[in-house]
Amino acid sequence: MNYLDRNEFNFQPSAKVTETIKNFDPQLLCFYTRIYDQGKKSIVSVRLSEIYGVPEEQILLGYGGEDILKNTVHYYLSKGDNRTIMIPQFSWWYYNRIAGECGGNTEMYPLHETDDTFAYDIDEIIEYTNRICPRMLLIASPNNPTGNSISGEELGCIMEHIPSQTMVLVDEAYASFITTDIDYIAPLVNKYSNLIISRTLSKFYGLPGLRMGFGFMGKGHEGFLNYANKYLGYNRFSEAVALAALDSDDHYRAVADQMDWGRKLYRRELGALPGFKIYKSVANFILIKYPLSIKERLQAALAEQDYKIKFMSDPGLESCIRITLGRPEQTQAVCDTIKRIALNA
Ligand SMILES: Cc1ncc(COP(=O)(O)O)c(C=O)c1O
């Protein structure tokens, strides 16, 4: 089966990751890590601190980005009178779920459709946040499923103009595919204590099965850091693999370039077909509007070739598909199939 429905990694892990797994010393699993004796969480948070220039104590680790998002939302929304969280109108269903789990109240803010993308309106986000004064503001950048993002500069502008009581959680699970800029992170978490940025090894680093997420947070949140921290350390096997992945940027950058080839193919081949619209994507998936009338035939044709893509059902996106950017031959096969069905409509 070709899984192009959940934004996974249809490529090979880096040679270093594979070697690390083969050579891992099982004896290490017979003991807890001792790194906490040095006041650190993990060899991974130490390495991330070097890469991102953020102090180790402001780095979060979790069982995937999922865990960081859940911990953050549960911690900040489950206490006090203000339990409102603002989330993007079209976004990952999980945000709503974790807010609901702890009695949170979700308010949506819009994404605006333009000629070739869905876009955040920064002024509007600032205006909504000041009006609603939510306990949390969640921004997904890049956003799933729309594929658009905000820049570090725009994030800085939002932080500057909203109440400091609002915790801002930026889900950057899909960062790094196009933009390599990480330089905005350290100054922003240094300046704004109400900022948390969540990332993961599941997407750019292609290791969703490893379940390793990381994040950066503003200063002065010992309560949350204690809540989110694992006192006896993290999975030592995952830690070793994570270090190898973080050390393999060249490999993953080459994969991202192949995905970019796929983005361009979809745009070129499907963009001109009647009823189609290709949304600009900076993530490892692409959102495409298609004529709903071909849905059943398209589903059947893809299933016949063992391909799975995501047929959207979110209100407002019913006429869209989201396709993970896979290997070139997979992209070519899906693109050819869509074209064949569309032209025989
Ligand atoms: C927007 C978004 N954020 C976070 C995640 C979490 O990924 P993980 O828990 O594998 O790090 C996903 C997974 O698909 C996602 O779509």
PDBQT file of the ligand as one rigid body, heavy atoms in Angstrom, charges set to zero:
ROOT
HETATM    1  C1  LIG A 401      -0.394  19.711  12.376  1.00  0.00    +0.000 C 
HETATM    2  C2  LIG A 401       0.237  18.555  13.072  1.00  0.00    +0.000 A 
HETATM    3  N1  LIG A 401       0.899  18.788  14.217  1.00  0.00    +0.000 NA
HETATM    4  C3  LIG A 401       1.477  17.794  14.894  1.00  0.00    +0.000 A 
HETATM    5  C4  LIG A 401       1.423  16.498  14.429  1.00  0.00    +0.000 A 
HETATM    6  C5  LIG A 401       2.021  15.474  15.337  1.00  0.00    +0.000 C 
HETATM    7  O1  LIG A 401       2.988  14.713  14.848  1.00  0.00    +0.000 OA
HETATM    8  P1  LIG A 401       3.840  13.813  15.829  1.00  0.00    +0.000 P 
HETATM    9  O2  LIG A 401       3.051  13.542  17.069  1.00  0.00    +0.000 OA
HETATM   10  O3  LIG A 401       4.073  12.569  15.042  1.00  0.00    +0.000 OA
HETATM   11  O4  LIG A 401       5.073  14.577  16.115  1.00  0.00    +0.000 OA
HETATM   12  C6  LIG A 401       0.738  16.194  13.237  1.00  0.00    +0.000 A 
HETATM   13  C7  LIG A 401       0.663  14.815  12.722  1.00  0.00    +0.000 C 
HETATM   14  O5  LIG A 401       0.219  14.510  11.650  1.00  0.00    +0.000 OA
HETATM   15  C8  LIG A 401       0.122  17.260  12.546  1.00  0.00    +0.000 A 
HETATM   16  O6  LIG A 401      -0.549  17.072  11.412  1.00  0.00    +0.000 OA
ENDROOT
TORSDOF 0
